[in-house]
Amino acid sequence: MYISANEWFSRPPVAPSGPAALAVPGGSLAHFYSRLLAADTPDALKSEAGSFLDGQIAATAGLPCDLPETPQELEVWMHAGAQRTTAAYGRYLEERHAGVPRRYFSNRAHALYFLRAVAPTKLVDGAWLYGLLKHWRNPRFADLLRTYVEELGDGAADKNHVVIYRALMTRYGLDSLDKLDDGLYTQGVIQLALACTAEDYLPEVIGFNLGYEQLPLHLLITAYELNELGLDPYYFTLHVTVDNPDAGHARRAVQAVLDNLPRLDDADDFWRRVRQGYQLSNAGVGSTDVISGFDIEQQVVRIFSHKSAAGHGAHSDYCRVAGRNINDWLARKEDVPEFLAALQKAGWIKRGAPVEESRFWSLLQGARAEMFGVFSPYELQLIHDWIRGEASQDGRPFTEADGGADTARRPSFRVAARLAATRGVSAFDAGSAADTEDLLDADLQALTQQLARLDAAGQGRLLVQAMAPSQHWTPAGLQATRLFMRRMGSF
């Protein structure tokens, strides 16, 4: 199915409209994010998504833009940007080898905080290209669709970006995204909004893809420091390789701009709108903003405040701290900072010392931990590193015993993975493509049954539906991706 140039590019320019441009349908980005993911059809929320995008375009219109003046200069621009990134990373490595501390993550809790905070974006990775999938016959979209299918891992679970990130979250106890700041959903909502409005915002989709697929410095540093802290960096190292400027997504993003430049319509207007989409890739809270916003004291107060609702009334009245019983302390969230201070004053928590010296920690971990299971692994790491203070810079997990020369230097994730491999143990296994074919899964069974009853056109529509951002990471979505590639040919 082809769509004329006039249909693709005839939308008028978006004029800035002030604060109202940032209005979010339903008032909450997190809620709109959930609605976009749960939509039965890609265009079910098309009107609301378009209004949201118009607001974001207006809000980013005045921001600096480093794109060249003409699309013909993009290849030079791309290589220059990649060279700047690798040169800056080289300087970073020299600093680290000279003994300079980690630039991003002060301790393990800080890194886990980052992984959790960016999850709303990572869990819809590649979504901005989904709306083009049903137009797979258009050869001008070949590079864009190849990129989308590769974000889906070509149907292999161990290469699907969302599967990998979901496994990463489960591995480190980051599953719950409750109480995330609403602004952290901005990028995810933009990507999902582009997914359901591609036919109206094609130049913006192409521009967003151009910006998002360039190799950023923060990706390289993040992968390095996660590995150093013994955390799995695979999701980030995978993006380092696929976003390369030679034959990777960065190169394809440039080619997609050039391939889609109108020949029979206004190329200047197309380029203007590509630039708008490029600006959208920088909207919202960026990775370095998330990293610099970490305050461990604030995060500990947050998790205790969150637990106070469940903890209030669940304690007996014999235990008292500073003259008040625990139920009384937990009755009001506003009292949590004072409660933590009282625990320290009473000696239940000894800041700056090994956690074993804190009586409170023995309630959370150990043979007779009376509060075992109250806090998630991520929350335990936060409390652990908060108690240890500066000593937590060693990146030790809360499950390891503190102290001792034998634990002073922990192996990086890659070293641990190699050691595990020598023992026949996989350090990370999200499953291969073949693994999903025999899984007991209702949607997978339904996909197989429905495909058998449909004609070729209906089968194509069903495969595209199963490859949506909300489904492509499931067994049915992975199978649909493999079938889509097989039926449509390689890109």
N, C-alpha and C positions, 0 to 999 in steps of 0.2 A: 504493500500500500504506500503510495507516494502522496505527499502533501505539497501543494504549491508553495513557491517562495513567498507569495503574497500572504498566504495563510500563516506561514511560520513567523514572518518578520513584521507584520503590519501593526503590531501593538504600538500605541503612542508612547512617548517618553514619560517616565514617572517623575512627577514634580514633588520636591520635598514638601511635606505637610506638617512639620512640627511634631510635638510630642504625641499627637493622636496617631501618627504613623506607627508607633510602637505598640498599639493596642493588640492584645492577644485574645483570640476567640476563647471565651470562657474565663478569661482573666488569669489563667495560669499556664505557663509554658509546659510544665510537667503534665497537666491534664490534656492539653492540646496534643502533645507528643503521644500520649497513650491513645487518644482518639484517632490520630493519623495512622498509627500502627495497627489499630483494630478495625480500620475501615474495610468493609466487605469488597469494595471495588476501588481502584486507584483514584478515580475521580469523584468519590462520594463526598469528599470535603474540598473539592476543587475551588469553589468560590472563596471559602474562608482561607484556604492556603494561599490563593492569589492575593488577597487583601493583606495577609501577613507579609508575604514577600515584597509587596509594594512598599509597605512600611519599613522593612529592613533595607530595601534599596535606597529609599529616601534618607534613612538614618546614616548610611555609609557613603552617601554621595560626596560628601565634603572631605573624606579621609584621603590621605596621600595614596597615590597609586604608582607603583614602579613599573607598570607595563610600558613597552615602547610605544611610540606614536602610531606605528602601523603594524599590522599583523605580519607583514613580510620580514620584520626584524625579530620575530619571536624566537627563532632558533638560536640566534646570537645571544639574545636575552637569557634563554634557558641555560645555555652552556656557561655564560658569565655567572649566573646565580649559583649553579652547581659548583663552580670553581671557588666562589666566595665561601660557600658552605664547607667544602672539604678543607679549604685553607684554614678557616676558623676552627674546624674540628682538629686539625693538626696542631694548632696552637694550644687548644684545650688539652690534648694528649701530652704535649710537652710539659705543660703546667702540672698535670697530674703526676707524671713521672718524676717531676722535680719535688714532689711532696705537697703540692697544693691540695687542700681538702676537696671533697666532692662539691660541685657547683650547685647541684639541684637538691639532692636529698640528704638531709641532716642525719636521718636514721631510717630504719626499716619502716616504722610507722608512717613517716613522711611519704615514702614511696607508695605504700599501700593506700594512703589518703589520696594521692594523685590518681592511682589506678581506679579507685572508686569514683572519684569526681569526674573523670573524663568518660566514664562508662556510657552515659546517655548518647554520646557521639560515636563511640567505638561500636556500640551494639546495633547501629544502623549503617555501618561502614559500606560505602558504595551506593547508598539508597538514591542519591541524586540522579543516577543514570537509569533507574528502573523504568521510568516512563517511556524510554526509547525502545524498550525490548520488543514491543509489538510491531515496531517499524523495522524489524530486522532485515527486511528485503532492500532497504535503502543502502546502497554501497557507501554513501558518505558517512554513515554511522558505524562503519566497521571497526574503527579504532576505539570508539566509545563503548560499543557492545563487547568487544574483546576485553576491555578493562573491567566492565561489570561482571562478566563471567569469571574472570580471574579473581575478583573480589570474593566471588562465591566459591573459589577454590576449584573451578572446573567440575564441581560436584563431589569433590573429595573432602570428607569431614576434616581431615588433618591439614587442609589448606584453606578451608573456608574461614574468612577473617572473623566472622561473628562467632562461629563455633569455637575458634581458638580463644577469643576474648571471654566468652562465657565460661570456658574451661578454666581460664586464668582466674576469673572471679571466684569460681567454686573452690579452686585449689587453695586460695588464701582467705576464704570466708568473707568475700565481699558481695555476696549475693543480694543482700537487701540494699536498696537505694533510697530507703525512707529518709526523709528530712534533708535531702540534698537541696542546696540553694537553687531556686527556680532558674536563675540565670545560666546554670550549667546545662540546661536543656536547649539553649538557643541554637547551637550548631546542629544538633540532632533534629530540631523542628525544621530548620531551613532545608536540611537534606531531604526530609520526608515531604516537605511542602513542594520541593522541586520534583520529587518523584511523581506526584499526582497532578502536576501542572506543566509537564514537559512540552506539550503541544502549544501552549501559550507562551512559555518562557524558554524556548529552545536556546537562543543565544546566551541567556543567563546560565542555563545548565552547562553549556560548553565552557563558558567563562569560569564558572565555579569549579568545574573539573580541571581547568587549566591551573587555577591557583592551588587546589587541594592536592594535586599530584606532584607538585614540585618538592624536591628533597629539602626539608628544613633542618637547621642545625639542632633544634631541640630533640628531634627524633634520634639522632646519632648519640647525643649525650644521655638521653633517657635510657637507651638500650645499654650503653656502657655502664651506667651507674646501677641499673637494676641487676645486671649480671654481677657486678661487684658486691652487691648486697645479698647475693644468693637467691634472687628472685628471677623467675623465668622471663627472659627478654625476647622470646621468639616472635611474639606478635609485632614488636617494634623492629627487630632485625629483618623480618619478612618484608616490611614496608621499605626498609632501606634498599633491599635488592630490587623489589618490583617497581620502585619509583625512580629508577636510574634514568639518566638523560640520553642513554645510547639507544636501547631498544625497549625500555620499560614504559611505565605509565606516564612519566613526565614527557617523554618523546612523543608518545601517542596523543597526549593532550594537546601538544602544539600542532601535530598533524591534523587533529580533528578540527581545530580552528580554521586551518587553511583549506581543508576539504569542504567545509561548510560555508565558506565565503560565498555569498550570492553572486551569480554571474548575470542574472536577469533582474536584479533588484538592487536596493540601496546597500552596498557593502559598507559604507561609512556608518550607517545606522546600525547595521549588524555588529560592527566592531565596537560601537559605543555601548551596546547592550552586553556584549561579551565582557567589557570592562566592568559593567555593573555586576555581573555574575562573579567576576574575579574578586571584587570587593566583598561580596557576600562570604567568600571563603575565609575572610578574616574577621567576620562579625562575631560578637559574643565574647565569652571568656576564653582566652587562649591558654595553651598548655603552660607557658611560663607564668601567666597570671595565676593559674591554679597552684602552681608550685610555690610561688612567692607568698600566696595567701595562707599558707599553713601556719597555724598557731596551736601547738600541742596542748597548751593549757585550755584554750578555748574548746578544742575538740573533746578533751576529757570531761569538761563541764557539760558539753552537749550530750555525750552518751549517758552520763549519770542523770541528767535532767530527763532524757528520753526514758530511762529505766524507772524513774521515780514513780510514774503512774502505776506501773505494775508492782513495784516494790512496796509502795505505801499500803499498810495494812497487812502485809505478808510476814512481818517480823513479830516475834514475841516481845514482851515489854521489859524483859530482864536486862537486855543489853542497852546501856546508856552511854552516850558520848557527850561530854560537856554538859551533863545534867539533863539531857533530852534523850528520849528513846528514839530508835531508828525510824519508826513509823511517823513520829512527829517531824523528824528532819526531812523526810521524803514527802510530807504533805504538800509542800509548795516548791515548785521548780526554782523559784527565786532564792531558796535557801541552800541550794546545792553548793555554790562556791564556799559559803561559810561552813557547810558540813565537811567538805574536803579539807578545809583549813583546820577544823576541829579534829579530824582524824589524824592529821599530821601532828598537831600539838599534843594529842594523847598518845602518840607513838605507834598508832596502828599503821601509819604509812611513814617510811623513812626515805625522804627524797635524797637522791644522790648516793644511795647505797644499793648493794645487791638486793634484788627483790625478795630473796629468802629472809632478809632481816625485817621485812614488813609483815606484821600479823595479818593485815588485810589481804595480802597476796596469797597467803596460805588458805584463805577462804575460797579463792578462785581456782587455784591449782594445787595439786598434791593428792596424797593418798586419801585424806579425809576432808577434801574441799567441800564445805557445806554449800557453797554457791556455785558449784560446778555446773556449767551450761547456761548460766545467767547471761554471760557476755559472749559475743561471737569471737572467732579467732582474730578478726581485725580489731575489735574493741579491746581484746586482751593485749594485743601488740601495742596499742596506744597507751594503755595503762602501764604496761611493762616499761616502755621507753620513757614515759613521763616520770615514773618513779626513779629510774636509773639516771636520768639527766644526761650530762655530757658523756657518760660512759656508753650510752646507747649509740654513739657514733660508730661503734664497731659493727653495727648491723645485725646483732645476734637475735635470732627468733625467740619468742617468749617460751617456746618449748625446750630450749637448751638450758642446761644448768649454767649459772653465771660463775665467772672466775676460773682460774686455772690456766697454766701456760698452754695446755693442750687445746684449749678452745679460743685462744687469743686471735688466731688467724683462721677464718672460716673459708672453705673453698668457694669460688664463684659458682654461679649456676651451671656454667658450661663445664667446669671441672667436675662438679657433682654428677652432671649428666653422663659424662664420659666414664666415671667410676661406676655408675649404675649400669651402663651399657655392658661393661666388662663382666658384670654379674648377671647379665641377661634380664635386667630390669629396665623398663622404659621410663625415663624421667618425665616424659610427656607423651600422651597418646590420646588424641581426639578421635581416632578411628579412621580407617581408610574408606575409600569409595565402596569397596566390596562389602564392608561390614554392615552398611545400611540396608542392603538389599534383602536380608533375611530377618530384619528386626520385626518384632511384633508391634506394629504401630497402626492405629486406626486410619490415619490420614494416608499412610503409605498404601494400605490395602485399598482404600477408596480411590486413590489415584490410579492404581493398576486397573481396577474394575471400570472406572469411568472412561479411561483411555480406550478400553476394549469396545466400548459402545459408541464412541464418537467418530465422526469423519475426520479427515486430515485437518480441516480448518478448526474444528472444535477441539481437537487434540492440541493444536498450537496455542489456542486461547487458554486451555487448562494448564499447560506447562508454564506459560507466562504468569498466570495467576499464582501458581505454586512457587514461583521464583521471586515473589514479592518480598520486601524487606522484613515483613513479619513472619515469613515462612521458609525462606530459602535455606535456613540453617537446620531445619528439621529433616528427619529421614526422607519424608516425601519431597521436600524442597531440593535436597541433594540429588535424589533420583530424577526429579524433573529437570534439573540442570544438566545432568548427563544425557538424558533423552533429548533435551533441546539442542545440545551441541551435535548429537548424532543425527538428528533430523534436519537441522538447518545447515549443517556443514561447519567446518572450522572457519574462524574469522581471520 
